[in-house]
Amino acid sequence: MADEPEKPADERGAAAEAAAGEPTEDDRASAGSITDFVRRALSAGVGAASRSKDDIMRVAAGEVRNWLEHLNINEEIARALSKMVIEVKTEIRFRPAEDGRLVPETSNDVKVKGSRS
């Protein structure tokens, strides 16, 4: 080993670190670039997801708007009511009060029966 030329101190340190299992500057720089790559990839993924969500919401809003524009609510309510039977029963009784006036007493009952076919 005496025949080997003398290495500069920083090369010996890097070789010693690599032999000892310690990360070298190259390893640290590589890990930093991987971290930056992961950070950028994650940021791009989040940005793409956000744009996708915005696109989906825009399309859904357009479809709902189109459906509402073509919906004739008067016809839909009339169609629903024409299939229903609503029974209203009201009783009004007049009872004399202590002062001699007639006071109305009311009771009512409302039933919605099944649809007519």
Residue, then its C-alpha position, 0 to 999 in steps of 0.5 A: m500500500a505504500d505504492e499508492p499515491e497520497k490522496p487529498a484529505d477531502e477524498r480520504g474523508a469521503a472514502a472513509e465516510a462511504a466505508a463507514g456507512e455514513p452518507t457522503e456529500d453526493d449522497r446528501a445532494s442526491a437525497g436532496s434532489i429526490t426530496d425536491f423531486v417528490r415535493r414537485a411531483l406532489s405539488a403537481g399532483v395536487g394542482a392537477a387534482s384541484r384543476s380536475k375538481d374545478d372542471i368537474m364542478r363546472v360541468a356539473a353546474g352546466e348540466v344542472r343549469n341546463w336541466l333547470e332551464h328546460l324544466n317547466i315547474n308549473e307542469e310538473i306540479a300540476r302533474a303531481l297534484s293531478k295524481m293526488v286526492i286531498e281530503v279536507k274535513t272542517e268542523i265549525r261550532f259556535r258556542p255561547a261565551e259567558d258575555g253572551r257572544l258566540v265564539p267559534e270552535t274549529s277542528n279540521d283534519v287533512k288527509v292526503k290519499g294515495s295517487r289515482s291512476 
